[in-house]
Amino acid sequence: MEFEEFPKIARLSRQCTITEKIDGTNACIAISETGGFFTGSRTRWIVPGDDNYGFAKWAHAHKDELMLLGPGRHFGEWWGAGIQRRYGLAEKRFSLFNTSRWQETPPPACCSVVPILYTGIFTSTAADDALEFLREEGSRASPGFMQPEGIIIYQSAARMYFKKTLDRDNEGKGREILVV
């Protein structure tokens, strides 16, 4: 049997960024080193005509501007009119997830960045406070919308994302979680 090393364990009490979890659909702009332009959903490549709520069509219409994102994979949420919670919007929007990348340099004008609610050492209190802020103040992504979904916690040391929702956080999608 081939030896398999146990992975290093990241420390929990390290730098994290907590952002608003926008309820839309995951989307990706991928730009190759040679200038290739690709659009994707969370699970597959998409193109206009075989699309995800019109994201590929929108992205190809804004290709010149989106090329300013530079080479790499740029994940975000495609949200607004006709998608999930809709947020009271008449249009759709694309909000990038990588907040650290866009703090110094703004993204192209056709994009936004998910709103940051907290940066600092991870604590359960910080997560609970961010959720309570959304419950009381409403969405930061769409001011005035009082039914935000929840938060995303990006834990830097682990390079992992975690989510907490305002409603039914203890339930999985389509199944109940057994609490012992």
GIMOPE-V564111 format. One record per backbone hydrogen bond with DSSP energy under -1.0 kcal/mol. CO is the residue of the C=O (numbers start at 0). NH is the residue of the N-H. If there is no record, write none. Layout:
CO|NH + CO|NH
//
This chain:
11|13 + 13|121 + 14|155 + 15|119 + 16|153 + 17|116 + 17|117 + 18|151 + 21|23 + 24|77 + 26|75 + 27|39 + 28|73 + 29|37 + 30|71 + 31|34 + 35|31 + 37|29 + 38|45 + 39|27 + 43|40 + 46|49 + 49|46 + 51|54 + 53|57 + 54|58 + 55|59 + 56|60 + 57|61 + 61|65 + 62|66 + 64|67 + 65|68 + 66|69 + 71|30 + 73|28 + 74|96 + 75|26 + 76|94 + 77|24 + 78|92 + 79|82 + 82|85 + 84|86 + 85|88 + 90|80 + 92|78 + 93|111 + 94|76 + 95|113 + 96|98 + 107|110 + 111|95 + 114|19 + 117|17 + 119|15 + 122|126 + 123|127 + 124|128 + 125|129 + 126|130 + 127|131 + 128|132 + 129|133 + 130|134 + 131|135 + 132|136 + 133|137 + 141|144 + 144|138 + 148|165 + 149|20 + 150|163 + 151|18 + 152|161 + 153|16 + 154|158 + 154|159 + 159|154 + 161|152 + 163|150 + 167|170 + 171|174 + 174|171
//
